[in-house]
């Protein structure tokens, strides 16, 4: 069920999990705050179980990484679950290089991520 669509995020609800597909190809200082706000608002309305689908994302800057950290922290504090899926291999390598890979649950598909956190 589609619950929101903006220029930045298309969100649907499946098995009480928010699947937030990021629509912008870059997550940099220009996009990060809007994404964080929109996903936080979805959490307030639909609960704190979130899969962030990065199928469309090709570049993540330091601000984007900070957004992931903040969302993970906020969702964990609310006793929710946060996962990332459909991440391009070079972006996975970025998380490995920065040692942030340890903070996140990363899945190859949306279905696998939803199943893991529902």
C-alpha positions as CSV (number, residue, x, y, z in Angstrom):
1,X,0.0,0.0,0.0
2,X,1.5,3.3,-1.1
3,X,1.5,5.7,1.9
4,X,3.6,8.7,0.6
5,X,5.3,9.9,-2.5
6,X,7.5,13.0,-2.9
7,X,10.3,14.0,-5.2
8,X,12.7,12.3,-2.8
9,X,10.9,9.2,-1.4
10,X,8.2,6.8,-2.4
11,X,7.0,4.9,0.7
12,X,4.8,1.9,1.0
13,X,3.6,-0.2,3.9
14,X,4.0,-4.0,3.8
15,X,3.7,-6.3,6.8
16,X,3.8,-3.2,9.1
17,X,7.2,-2.3,7.6
18,X,7.8,1.1,5.8
19,X,9.6,0.5,2.6
20,X,11.1,3.9,1.7
21,X,12.6,4.0,-1.8
22,X,14.9,6.9,-2.2
23,X,14.1,8.5,-5.6
24,X,17.0,10.9,-5.9
25,X,20.3,9.5,-7.4
26,X,22.5,11.4,-4.9
27,X,22.3,11.7,-1.1
28,X,24.5,14.7,-0.4
29,X,24.3,17.9,1.7
30,X,21.5,19.0,-0.6
31,X,19.2,16.0,0.0
32,X,20.0,14.5,3.3
33,X,17.9,16.7,5.6
34,X,14.8,16.4,3.5
35,X,15.2,12.6,3.4
36,X,15.7,12.4,7.1
37,X,12.7,14.6,7.8
38,X,10.4,12.7,5.5
39,X,11.4,9.3,6.8
40,X,11.1,10.5,10.4
41,X,7.6,11.7,9.6
42,X,6.7,8.3,8.1
43,X,8.0,6.7,11.3
44,X,5.8,8.9,13.4
45,X,2.7,7.9,11.4
46,X,3.4,4.2,10.6
47,X,5.8,2.9,13.2
48,X,9.6,2.4,13.5
49,X,10.2,-0.5,11.2
50,X,11.9,0.9,8.1
51,X,13.6,-0.6,5.0
52,X,15.5,2.0,3.1
53,X,15.6,1.0,-0.6
54,X,18.6,2.5,-2.4
55,X,17.9,1.1,-5.9
56,X,18.0,4.6,-7.4
57,X,21.0,5.9,-5.5
58,X,24.4,6.1,-7.1
59,X,26.2,8.5,-4.8
60,X,26.2,9.0,-1.0
61,X,28.1,11.8,0.5
62,X,29.2,12.3,4.2
63,X,25.9,14.0,4.9
64,X,24.0,11.1,3.5
65,X,26.0,8.7,5.8
66,X,25.2,11.0,8.7
67,X,21.5,10.7,7.8
68,X,21.7,6.9,7.9
69,X,23.4,7.0,11.3
70,X,20.8,9.4,12.7
71,X,17.9,7.4,11.3
72,X,19.4,4.1,12.7
73,X,19.9,5.8,16.1
74,X,16.4,7.3,16.3
75,X,14.7,4.1,15.1
76,X,16.7,1.9,17.5
77,X,15.8,4.3,20.4
78,X,12.1,3.8,19.5
79,X,12.7,0.0,19.7
80,X,12.2,-0.3,16.0
81,X,14.2,-1.9,13.2
82,X,16.2,-0.3,10.3
83,X,17.6,-2.1,7.3
84,X,19.0,-1.0,4.0
85,X,18.5,-2.9,0.7
86,X,19.3,-2.8,-3.0
87,X,22.6,-0.9,-2.4
88,X,25.0,-0.7,-5.3
89,X,28.3,-2.6,-4.7
90,X,30.4,0.5,-4.8
91,X,28.2,2.0,-2.0
92,X,28.6,-1.2,0.0
93,X,32.3,-0.8,-0.4
94,X,32.0,2.8,0.9
95,X,30.3,1.5,4.1
96,X,33.1,-1.1,4.5
97,X,35.9,1.5,4.1
98,X,34.3,3.8,6.6
99,X,33.6,0.8,9.0
100,X,29.9,1.9,9.0
101,X,28.9,-1.5,7.6
102,X,28.9,-2.8,11.2
103,X,26.0,-0.4,12.1
104,X,23.6,-1.4,9.4
105,X,21.7,-4.5,8.3
106,X,22.1,-4.6,4.5
107,X,20.1,-6.9,2.3
108,X,20.3,-7.6,-1.5
109,X,16.5,-7.3,-2.0
110,X,13.5,-5.5,-0.5
111,X,11.8,-8.8,0.2
112,X,14.8,-10.1,2.2
113,X,15.0,-6.8,4.2
114,X,11.3,-6.8,5.0
115,X,11.3,-10.5,6.1
116,X,14.3,-9.8,8.4
117,X,12.7,-6.9,10.3
118,X,9.0,-7.6,10.2
